[in-house]
């Protein structure tokens, strides 16, 4: 008989079972999702170029990918206007807007705690 306490036992756990909010975090907190949603919420319906100018550092390729994913997830609405030249506009959906209280809570947490996080980092780095 082997001693189980001496052996490392690896148990596979589905991330969604281990943390039921993991899918939400993947959707909402991807690298460029929050700046895109914030810009659409703050400034309303916008064309691609306007979004690209507002979100410093994002490439057109990445903006296109994120907008497509956000549209697929139901957080952004894409409206195509068949004009010459064609015009496409993006706006935050009601589902995307429903994330407002979550972002407000995070902003409150940040206002209270980011200084503490910075202090902790400085203390850690000083060791």
One Martini backbone bead per residue (centre of mass of N, CA, C, O) as a GRO file, in nm:
protein
  127
    1UNK     BB    1   0.097   0.037   0.023
    2UNK     BB    2   0.056   0.367  -0.037
    3UNK     BB    3   0.141   0.696   0.034
    4UNK     BB    4  -0.066   0.959  -0.035
    5UNK     BB    5   0.081   1.202   0.107
    6UNK     BB    6   0.350   1.165  -0.081
    7UNK     BB    7   0.161   1.223  -0.316
    8UNK     BB    8   0.077   1.374  -0.605
    9UNK     BB    9  -0.246   1.498  -0.669
   10UNK     BB   10  -0.428   1.517  -0.970
   11UNK     BB   11  -0.703   1.732  -1.038
   12UNK     BB   12  -0.946   1.769  -1.267
   13UNK     BB   13  -1.082   2.099  -1.336
   14UNK     BB   14  -1.320   2.282  -1.438
   15UNK     BB   15  -1.309   2.619  -1.458
   16UNK     BB   16  -1.623   2.663  -1.426
   17UNK     BB   17  -1.632   2.512  -1.153
   18UNK     BB   18  -1.409   2.662  -0.994
   19UNK     BB   19  -1.517   2.931  -1.171
   20UNK     BB   20  -1.819   3.068  -1.263
   21UNK     BB   21  -1.688   3.355  -1.386
   22UNK     BB   22  -1.488   3.288  -1.619
   23UNK     BB   23  -1.660   3.350  -1.875
   24UNK     BB   24  -1.694   3.651  -1.808
   25UNK     BB   25  -1.400   3.729  -1.799
   26UNK     BB   26  -1.338   3.647  -2.092
   27UNK     BB   27  -1.534   3.852  -2.219
   28UNK     BB   28  -1.483   4.135  -2.057
   29UNK     BB   29  -1.141   4.105  -1.995
   30UNK     BB   30  -1.029   4.154  -2.244
   31UNK     BB   31  -0.795   4.362  -2.348
   32UNK     BB   32  -1.023   4.553  -2.539
   33UNK     BB   33  -1.316   4.554  -2.428
   34UNK     BB   34  -1.341   4.789  -2.224
   35UNK     BB   35  -1.264   5.027  -2.412
   36UNK     BB   36  -1.487   4.979  -2.616
   37UNK     BB   37  -1.734   4.992  -2.429
   38UNK     BB   38  -1.673   5.266  -2.312
   39UNK     BB   39  -1.678   5.430  -2.577
   40UNK     BB   40  -1.971   5.351  -2.653
   41UNK     BB   41  -2.102   5.456  -2.395
   42UNK     BB   42  -1.985   5.752  -2.388
   43UNK     BB   43  -2.023   5.822  -2.731
   44UNK     BB   44  -2.163   5.615  -2.883
   45UNK     BB   45  -2.215   5.595  -3.189
   46UNK     BB   46  -1.964   5.447  -3.419
   47UNK     BB   47  -1.704   5.445  -3.610
   48UNK     BB   48  -1.421   5.286  -3.659
   49UNK     BB   49  -1.225   5.532  -3.668
   50UNK     BB   50  -1.317   5.657  -3.401
   51UNK     BB   51  -1.237   5.420  -3.224
   52UNK     BB   52  -0.940   5.407  -3.304
   53UNK     BB   53  -0.875   5.697  -3.191
   54UNK     BB   54  -0.970   5.647  -2.887
   55UNK     BB   55  -0.789   5.376  -2.893
   56UNK     BB   56  -0.495   5.353  -2.777
   57UNK     BB   57  -0.296   5.099  -2.953
   58UNK     BB   58  -0.489   4.989  -3.150
   59UNK     BB   59  -0.543   4.781  -3.403
   60UNK     BB   60  -0.734   4.715  -3.670
   61UNK     BB   61  -0.734   4.409  -3.638
   62UNK     BB   62  -0.815   4.396  -3.337
   63UNK     BB   63  -1.071   4.563  -3.355
   64UNK     BB   64  -1.216   4.375  -3.547
   65UNK     BB   65  -1.208   4.123  -3.370
   66UNK     BB   66  -1.352   4.241  -3.118
   67UNK     BB   67  -1.612   4.335  -3.256
   68UNK     BB   68  -1.699   4.057  -3.352
   69UNK     BB   69  -1.711   3.927  -3.070
   70UNK     BB   70  -1.911   4.133  -2.944
   71UNK     BB   71  -2.133   4.071  -3.144
   72UNK     BB   72  -2.154   3.767  -3.086
   73UNK     BB   73  -2.212   3.826  -2.766
   74UNK     BB   74  -2.418   4.095  -2.768
   75UNK     BB   75  -2.260   4.387  -2.693
   76UNK     BB   76  -2.273   4.460  -3.003
   77UNK     BB   77  -2.378   4.679  -3.268
   78UNK     BB   78  -2.406   4.635  -3.619
   79UNK     BB   79  -2.433   4.888  -3.880
   80UNK     BB   80  -2.536   4.875  -4.214
   81UNK     BB   81  -2.491   5.115  -4.483
   82UNK     BB   82  -2.609   5.121  -4.819
   83UNK     BB   83  -2.378   5.315  -4.944
   84UNK     BB   84  -2.192   5.585  -5.106
   85UNK     BB   85  -2.015   5.486  -4.918
   86UNK     BB   86  -2.001   5.263  -4.699
   87UNK     BB   87  -2.157   5.227  -4.368
   88UNK     BB   88  -2.031   5.173  -4.031
   89UNK     BB   89  -2.175   5.098  -3.709
   90UNK     BB   90  -2.130   5.127  -3.350
   91UNK     BB   91  -2.294   4.977  -3.057
   92UNK     BB   92  -2.423   4.942  -2.761
   93UNK     BB   93  -2.595   4.720  -2.599
   94UNK     BB   94  -2.801   4.626  -2.354
   95UNK     BB   95  -2.612   4.407  -2.256
   96UNK     BB   96  -2.362   4.589  -2.237
   97UNK     BB   97  -2.498   4.803  -2.047
   98UNK     BB   98  -2.542   4.595  -1.805
   99UNK     BB   99  -2.227   4.632  -1.711
  100UNK     BB  100  -2.215   4.902  -1.556
  101UNK     BB  101  -2.221   4.812  -1.251
  102UNK     BB  102  -1.960   4.655  -1.267
  103UNK     BB  103  -1.777   4.895  -1.350
  104UNK     BB  104  -1.850   5.072  -1.108
  105UNK     BB  105  -1.741   4.881  -0.891
  106UNK     BB  106  -1.451   4.876  -1.001
  107UNK     BB  107  -1.400   5.180  -0.973
  108UNK     BB  108  -1.437   5.190  -0.669
  109UNK     BB  109  -1.218   4.989  -0.599
  110UNK     BB  110  -0.987   5.144  -0.730
  111UNK     BB  111  -1.007   5.406  -0.562
  112UNK     BB  112  -0.944   5.247  -0.286
  113UNK     BB  113  -0.699   5.015  -0.386
  114UNK     BB  114  -0.456   5.092  -0.578
  115UNK     BB  115  -0.259   5.201  -0.366
  116UNK     BB  116  -0.231   4.926  -0.219
  117UNK     BB  117  -0.116   4.773  -0.455
  118UNK     BB  118   0.133   4.948  -0.494
  119UNK     BB  119   0.251   4.899  -0.213
  120UNK     BB  120   0.276   4.593  -0.244
  121UNK     BB  121   0.468   4.597  -0.483
  122UNK     BB  122   0.696   4.757  -0.354
  123UNK     BB  123   0.744   4.557  -0.121
  124UNK     BB  124   0.805   4.312  -0.296
  125UNK     BB  125   1.038   4.439  -0.474
  126UNK     BB  126   1.228   4.505  -0.217
  127UNK     BB  127   1.303   4.195  -0.147
   0.00000   0.00000   0.00000
